[in-house]
Amino acid sequence: MDHVALLRGVNVGTAKRVAMADLRQVAARLADENPLRDDAPDGRGGREPKLLSVAFAEVPGALGGVAPPDVDLGDEELVVSPDVVYQWLPAGVLSSRVPAAWWRGLPTPVTARNDATVRKLQALLARRAP
């Protein structure tokens, strides 16, 4: 059975075509660079991928210089990179301490998936690689 991933902000029209090889490379790089994953270089462990959110910026690089919200995150962790916001949500997304206003104030829309989904997409892309 084949699976299809629809990514927000990807233009596949004739004017600005995105090559599958380029899309595959970007997805793999964003997944590999996640600093909150269990296998991250800092040796963090015991994290469930479904409780790790990955929010992709619609405009690449637009999140550069964006600071995390100035609130007590408790056990949550938030890392903002130029292209992605990584968020560890030990109590689940509905219990997040990050204010909705912070998300609305970002300079570009983001679309989020949990890391379990990102890993599945990464594996699917790896299997389909030429």
N, C-alpha and C positions, 0 to 999 in steps of 0.2 A: 504494500500500500504506500502510495506517495503522500507526502505532507507538503503543505504550502504555508509559508510565513508571510504575512502582510505587514510591512514596516511602514510606519507613518513617515511621510515626507520623501519617499523614494519616487522619483519621476522616471517612469519607464517609457515615456512618449518618445517620438522620433527626434524631437529637438534636443533633448538632454537625456540620452540613454545611459543607464547604469549597467555596466558589464557585470555578469554574475561573478566572475573572478574577483572583481573589485569589491563587490558586496560581501563575498565569502571572506576576503582578507580583513575587511573592516570588522565584521562580526567576530572573527577569531581573535583579532587584536584586542577589541573591547572586552571580550570574555577573559582573555589571558591576563589583562592588566588589572583585573578587579582586585583591589587591595584588601578586601574583606573576606575573600574566599578562604576556605580551610587550607588550601594548598598555597596560600599567599606566602611570600618570602619571610614574613614576620613570624610564621609558625602558629598562627591562631588555629584553634581546633574546635571540633564539636558543633559546628554551625550547620543547621539544616538549610539547604539551598532554597527551600520554599519560603524561608523567613528573611532572605536576603534580596532586596529590591534593586533593580538596575533600571534607571530612568535615562533613556537616550534622548539627547538634544535633537530637535528638528533641524537646527542650523549648526553644522559642525564648528566647534571652537567657540560658540557663543557663551558658554558657561565659564570661560576663562576669567578669573578675577572675582567670581561670585563667592561670597563668604557664606559658610553655614549659618543657620539662624542663631541669634544670640539668646538661646533658651537652654534650660537644663534638660538635656536629653536622657538623663538617667542611664539605663543600660543600653540605649540605642547608640548607634554610631552612624555618622554621616560623613562621607568624603565626596567633595565636589571636584571633578576634573573638567577640563575644557569641553569635553564631549558628553560626559556621563555623570549622573549623581548616583553614588552607591550608598545604600542604606541598610544597616543591620537592624531588624525589627524583632527582637526576641519575644515580645508580647503580641506580635501580629500588626498588620498594617492599620487596622481600625483603632489601635491603641497608641499610634504614633504621637510623639510630643512635638513633631515639627508642625508649626502652624500652617494652615492652608494658605494663609496670606503670603507666606514665604514662597510657596510653590507658584502661586499666581503672579508674584513679582519677578519671576525669572525672566531674563531677556528673550527667551525663546520657549515655545511649548516643548514639553517632554512627553514621551510615552514610556511607561514602565512595565516591566515584566519581572517575575521572580527569577532567581538564578537557576532554579530547576528547569524552567522553560529555556533560559539562555543556553544551558548546558545541552539540552535536547537539540536546539537549533544548531549549536556548534557541532554536535556529533552528526547530525543530518548533513550539514554542509561538508564535513570531512569525508563522509561516505560518497558524496556526489562529486567530489573533486576529481578533475581529469587525471 
